[in-house]
Amino acid sequence: MDSERIRYDDSLFENSINGNIESIEIIFRDFISLGEKILYCNYFGIRGVFGFGGHTWGCVTEKRVAVLELEPFRKVLYKDAFHKRIDYGIIYQPNYIGIIIFLVIMTLLWLATLVPILEISMKGIMKFIHEYIHHYSYSNKKSISMLIYSILTGFSLPFIWYVSTRGYYRLVKYGLIFKIRSEGLYLFSRKKFMPRVLEFYKCSMSAKANCE
C-alpha cells in the first residue's frame, strides 16, 4: 500500500477472493491494529453480474465487526462497529425469483426507452453508409447497420443488468445486518456463501458476549 491511496497487489487480491485467510487478514490489518486479535474473516462474494461488481469481505475481531467492499475501479469502502454498540443482527436470504423478475422488468423498460434512441442514432449511421460507402449494395449497407445495432444492444444489456442488480441489492438486503443504535452495518453475501454468514454471525455474537 502506498501513502496516497489504498491499493493491493493483484496476487493478494486474487488470493483473498479465493478465500485465503492469511491474505484477507493482511487486507484488514490496514484498518485494524496489530494488537487486536482477529477471530474470523472471510470472502462473501461479488455484488453484481457476470463477475463485474463490488467484492465483499467481513472480519470479526475481539473488539469489533468490520466489512470491506472493493468496488469497480478500485473504490474502497470500509465500515466497522464495536461489539458493545451492536443491538442485534438479522440474516436475510431471499430467493432468486425476485431478482429474476426485477431484471426482466428492467430489460423490458430498457427496450421501451433506449431502443428508440438507438434507432434514431442508426439513421445517422445509415446516412453515413449511404453517402460514403457507395460501392456496397443496399442489402450490404443494411447488414452493416444491423450489425452495428446488434453490437450496441449487446454491449448495453450487461451494463443495464449490472446497474439493475446493484439497485435491487440496495432495496432487498442479502446477507447480514447488524443493528447499531439508529443505523446498521450491512454485510452482503452471495447465496453460496451463506454458511460463512452464519459462522460470521455466531463468532460476532460470541465476541459480543465476552465484551459485556
Secondary structure, DSSP 4 states (H G I P E B T S, - for coil): --SSS----HHHHHHHHTT-HHHHHHHHTTTS-TTSPEEEEEEEEEEEETTEEEEEEEEEESSEEEEEEEEGGGEEEEEEEEGGG--EEEEE---SHHHHHHHHHHHHHHHHHHHHHHHHHHHHHHHHHHHH-TTS-HHHHHHHHHHHHHHHHHHHHHHHHHHHHHHHHHHS--EEEEEETTEEEEEE--GGGHHHHHHHHHHHHHHHHHH-
